């Protein structure tokens, strides 16, 4: 495996062993959510110098048979947890973190107001000119058009030079990106944000000795230790904060402060899904998405200030100028802000999956989590927001994207000396559970909600073969 995500066999195997031993004790604590006390975690195993040693379960139990999963019914299992499901949950840095450094933050509102005043003043000045002076002004423009074009071209060259001198290649993904600011520029504001969050959640923060906090801490430790070869991981101090909130959310500040809501702990089926989700959040920090989004936004804001000035200068009425300004803001939102946000989320999904793969967890749980959220949200009747209206990909598209990334991530996991993944494949469990759920709707004489996606995510041939055998066995058992 080339690139920054290379194998680190001995370290990862040893870290995985310690992770398993410590979680075995934590997961038996009665204070954990009900789903955690029966989590099949046999896939997180370790390797000694001679042979693989498999742990059947971190809780001391064997993985429940596949039929047991089917009999529960996915929706019943989710509903029994009593958590609220959002159709488009946003497990990512809070939006208000995407703010510029101090000076730009103070100047930004003034810049827009200044552009409006300049444009409006030019319009009033032009209307006040007598016709003969307007004609004289136009004639001067025509005579000096080449000088004006040269000046505009020079400004364009300066802008292009500025752009290319601030484009760099991401050391993790190799993608070219614009970085005017670095995360160091956000240090002051990030610390302010952190202090504000601590004050906001001071009465909801779980103590460090709480079993739920300990589980999250161990998962983070496993991810960071197994990926310690990445400087951005090893040079950052990662602190965990678990907040008693039913919302399904988690985010990581650029300074390494990790916030996890208990709603997410209730939503995930096992530690594998939790590891993937936290890997996704840590990936946002490694990729400096806050600084990148802020940098690109500032460059675009500058360009849109010019167009804003022109809108107020050209539109004959203030009402039309306001309408033009609103249209401009919506064009920026739907043509850049939201698509760019979705692209960054997809990149964090990819890198987060690789981080989890190096930590020897069952990364097949990643796409299953988003499938569960998609189905549960649909059955709850949550409104389906079109993807183009969101800064995040839809649950369905995220699952499909992760499923396409799995073969490469599984090779990375194997190169890290992680034990082979066993059965049942969580993707197969979800597929059969969903199918049985739809069959139950049919047998009860009811119809499933129209928005339920009946298309099944493509599975690898070996998984499809197991699916055929298990489906035939279940059919015979019912007879």
ABEGO torsion letter per residue (X at the ends): XBEABBBBAAAAAAAAAAAAAAAAAAAABAABBAAAAABBAAABBBBBAABBBBBABAAGBBBBBAAAAAAAEAAAAAAAAGBBBBABBBBBBBAAABBBBAAAAAAAAAAAAAAAAAAAAAAAAAAABBAAAAAAAAAAAAAAAAAAAAAAAAAAAAAAAAAAAABBBBAAAGBBBBBABBAAAAAAAAAAAAAAAAAAAAAABBBAABAAAAAAAAAAAAAAAAAAABAAAAABBBBBBBBBBABBBBBBBAAGBBBBBAAAAAABABAAAAAAAAAAAAAAAAAGAAAAAAAAAAAAAAAAAAAAAAAAAABABAAAAAAAAAAAAAAAAAAAAAAAAAAAAAAAAAAAAAAAAAAGBBAAAAAAAAAAAAAAAAAAGBBBBBAAABABBBAAAAAAAAAAAAAAAAAAAAAAGBBBBBOBBAAAAAAAAAAAAAAAAAAAGBBBBAABBABBBBBBAAAAAAAAAAAAAAAAAAX
